[in-house]
Amino acid sequence: MTQVVTVPRPIRPRLALTVVGFGALALVTCLAAPLVGSTSISIARAFDRSIPFADNVDAQIFFLARMPRVLAAAVVGAALASAGVVLQALLRNPLATPFTLGVSAGAALGAMLAITLGATMTIGPLSAVPLASLAGAAIAATIVYALATRTGRPMSTSVLLLAGVTLNSFFSAVILMVQYMGDFTEAYRTIRWLMGDLDVGSFGPILAALPLIVAAVVIFALLPSSLNLLSVGADSAATRGVNVGRAQRLAFLSSALATSAAVSLAGPIGFVGIVVPHLVRLMVGVDHRVVLPTSALFGVAFLVACDLVSRTILAPVEVPVGVVTAMIGGPFFLWLLVRKG
Amino acid sequence: MPISIQHVSFGYDTRSSGSGTFSLCDVSTTITRGSITGLLGPNGCGKTTLLKLIAGVLRCGQGGIALNDRALAQFSKRELARHVALVPQETHPAFDFSVLDMVLMGRHPHLGTFQLEGPEDLSIAHSCLAATGTAHLAYRPFTTLSGGEKQRVVIASALAQEPEVLLLDEPTASLDLAYQLEVASLLARLNQDHEVTMVVATHDLNLAASLCDSLVLLRAGRILAQGPTRDVLTASMIQQLYDVETDVQVHEPSGHLTVVPIRRRPRP
């Protein structure tokens, strides 16, 4: 109980140093990950502009075969990690995850229905499954939000939490029923979807998810100092000049946007939204102005690395990335907890 | 008049708050600059509600509150927080903020959305820690402090807002005798040295007697009496306020009133 907080440095150099450091880590991970795979390639040749792209096999493997998957991991990792940070502060609960609010269960139900009913509708680069999961996420988020704000008074974070958890269980039950009613092939596809998969095939799905991610990031940028105060208490925040209702709405909206974009792109990949923020807090302290950007960057590195493990450790067989995040994240998290205590 | 409260009524929405259905009813008072006003009354009489209304956390249902002759509704949240700070009964941060972090959060209303605190804010935070005798705790995690230390740190955080008006909700509840005295003398000193106007909600009648220039007595959401401490803090008023028979005497060595409760005596 007598540990001393070890970061008395002023915020500006601390923020600059961590963003540059973790930014470099994220960048290096994203550039290194596409080099690894069944065919080994050279980064020098991949970036060699003197060879025409059509003849440059290394560049084709780097940019066309492997980069979309790495970028998907980067986007999903950043989105889930920052959504986790925002929700943990909004709900004043360090155990909250991006999936606590039922948004991911809604997305999963949407995807299940699309798979089971064999839906084939597409809009632009979005095929039926991500579209249906986005719709499911939006419906779930709307239900939870409507319940938490139903009386016209400030948002009740306890209702938000309870409604989210309840909706999660409810949707999960419906998903089980849909699986049970479906045939074996569909059931396998749905189970595989639930394990998370970053193999998006091309840049199209990433570009489609990008508007939601960008909107979420813009809102995230407004939030950090409000999140500090909200995590101390709504009344404390209000008396220090935070527009509590607005900050809570923006926090909910941005995390719902980021989570639905991530889940519709790659399925519900667990552990990222809770392990990354906690690791980051252990490394850089609890100030959200540092924690939020750092978590986004560390989320990139974390999920890209996990996906690398998922496609190489048992190659040519792929381990679902959701299994890898849990296998790496869980024990590492416990180890850090024990070490800290 | 820094704070003028005119015919303020407030009701919690019964559908959403469940148990908290009491309200304030037609409360009017003025709080003079540089004074320490005590807010007395039984549990649930509306003390905290009135403080939250003055702090702009809640909005008046009817009537109005003005600060320096300007209605609270005309202040932006940040602007109001530069004038009025509230020290709540208890503070439980969800994360392991350091004491310095907590005090620096008091600078929030002085910073823009994207502005980070600078050297000036840091030196204000350190002087607020010094003023509350908590400078040596600056780098300790807030959650590891004792109750009295926490209370002083939260007061330091409120001071970092550089407010004209400091609202305190039972600042000495749950503190031991030594800390009660320490917080009381801290408030008196801040009032004198920094000319901070204070409104203190409290159940401690002797604290009110020693600290406050004037008192507002609230019962069931209505003002029972108000005025200078010596005029208001009488045995008959306390009887009406709490249904308790007391002996109120001037304590010569300390020079202020003392209240000794004798027995509970419900009104006929």
HADDOCK unambig.tbl for C-alpha pairs under 7 A between the chains (distance, minus, plus):
assign (segid A and resid 1 and name CA) (segid B and resid 144 and name CA) 6.09 0.50 0.50
assign (segid A and resid 2 and name CA) (segid B and resid 144 and name CA) 6.89 0.50 0.50
assign (segid A and resid 4 and name CA) (segid B and resid 139 and name CA) 6.40 0.50 0.50
assign (segid A and resid 4 and name CA) (segid B and resid 140 and name CA) 5.33 0.50 0.50
assign (segid A and resid 4 and name CA) (segid B and resid 141 and name CA) 6.60 0.50 0.50
assign (segid A and resid 5 and name CA) (segid B and resid 98 and name CA) 6.36 0.50 0.50
assign (segid A and resid 5 and name CA) (segid B and resid 139 and name CA) 5.69 0.50 0.50
assign (segid A and resid 5 and name CA) (segid B and resid 140 and name CA) 5.96 0.50 0.50
assign (segid A and resid 5 and name CA) (segid B and resid 141 and name CA) 6.13 0.50 0.50
assign (segid A and resid 8 and name CA) (segid B and resid 139 and name CA) 6.78 0.50 0.50
assign (segid A and resid 12 and name CA) (segid B and resid 116 and name CA) 6.91 0.50 0.50
assign (segid A and resid 92 and name CA) (segid B and resid 94 and name CA) 5.30 0.50 0.50
assign (segid A and resid 93 and name CA) (segid B and resid 94 and name CA) 6.49 0.50 0.50
assign (segid A and resid 151 and name CA) (segid B and resid 16 and name CA) 6.19 0.50 0.50
assign (segid A and resid 222 and name CA) (segid B and resid 113 and name CA) 6.65 0.50 0.50
assign (segid A and resid 231 and name CA) (segid B and resid 93 and name CA) 5.82 0.50 0.50
assign (segid A and resid 231 and name CA) (segid B and resid 94 and name CA) 5.35 0.50 0.50
assign (segid A and resid 232 and name CA) (segid B and resid 91 and name CA) 6.99 0.50 0.50
assign (segid A and resid 232 and name CA) (segid B and resid 92 and name CA) 6.14 0.50 0.50
assign (segid A and resid 232 and name CA) (segid B and resid 93 and name CA) 3.86 0.50 0.50
assign (segid A and resid 232 and name CA) (segid B and resid 94 and name CA) 6.01 0.50 0.50
assign (segid A and resid 233 and name CA) (segid B and resid 93 and name CA) 6.64 0.50 0.50
assign (segid A and resid 235 and name CA) (segid B and resid 57 and name CA) 6.69 0.50 0.50
assign (segid A and resid 238 and name CA) (segid B and resid 57 and name CA) 5.74 0.50 0.50
assign (segid A and resid 239 and name CA) (segid B and resid 55 and name CA) 6.18 0.50 0.50
assign (segid A and resid 239 and name CA) (segid B and resid 57 and name CA) 6.45 0.50 0.50
assign (segid A and resid 239 and name CA) (segid B and resid 81 and name CA) 5.77 0.50 0.50
assign (segid A and resid 239 and name CA) (segid B and resid 85 and name CA) 6.04 0.50 0.50
assign (segid A and resid 239 and name CA) (segid B and resid 86 and name CA) 6.13 0.50 0.50
assign (segid A and resid 240 and name CA) (segid B and resid 78 and name CA) 6.91 0.50 0.50
assign (segid A and resid 240 and name CA) (segid B and resid 81 and name CA) 5.14 0.50 0.50
assign (segid A and resid 240 and name CA) (segid B and resid 106 and name CA) 6.39 0.50 0.50
assign (segid A and resid 240 and name CA) (segid B and resid 108 and name CA) 6.26 0.50 0.50
assign (segid A and resid 240 and name CA) (segid B and resid 109 and name CA) 5.85 0.50 0.50
assign (segid A and resid 241 and name CA) (segid B and resid 77 and name CA) 4.51 0.50 0.50
assign (segid A and resid 241 and name CA) (segid B and resid 78 and name CA) 3.91 0.50 0.50
assign (segid A and resid 241 and name CA) (segid B and resid 80 and name CA) 6.98 0.50 0.50
assign (segid A and resid 241 and name CA) (segid B and resid 81 and name CA) 5.02 0.50 0.50
assign (segid A and resid 241 and name CA) (segid B and resid 109 and name CA) 5.27 0.50 0.50
assign (segid A and resid 242 and name CA) (segid B and resid 77 and name CA) 6.45 0.50 0.50
assign (segid A and resid 242 and name CA) (segid B and resid 78 and name CA) 6.79 0.50 0.50
assign (segid A and resid 243 and name CA) (segid B and resid 77 and name CA) 6.38 0.50 0.50
assign (segid A and resid 286 and name CA) (segid B and resid 95 and name CA) 6.54 0.50 0.50
assign (segid A and resid 286 and name CA) (segid B and resid 96 and name CA) 6.50 0.50 0.50
assign (segid A and resid 286 and name CA) (segid B and resid 97 and name CA) 6.26 0.50 0.50
